[in-house]
Amino acid sequence: MDWIYLLLTLAFFGLSVLLIRGIEKLGMPS
């Protein structure tokens, strides 16, 4: 059952990375 928590952690990490990248793009439209 540990792989479920690992998958959730990876999904949350990936989502947070995408969110940060989106905020950076909106914040600094270079």
N, C-alpha and C positions, 0 to 999 in steps of 0.2 A: 504493500500500500504506500510505501515511501515514494515510489515514482510519481504518484499523483501530486504530492507536495512539491516535488522537484519540477514537474511540468508547470504547476501553478506559479512557482517562483520564476521560472524562465519566461513564462507568458507575461507576468507582471513586470519583469525587468525589460523585456522587449517593448512593452507598451509604454513604460516610463521613458525609455530612450527615444521612441518615436515622438512622444509628447514634448520632450525637451528640445528635440530637433525642430519641431513645428513652432515652438515658442521662439526659438532663436531665429528662425526664418522670418517670422512675423515681426520680431523685435528689431532685427537688423537686416532690412531689405537692401543688401549691397549689390 
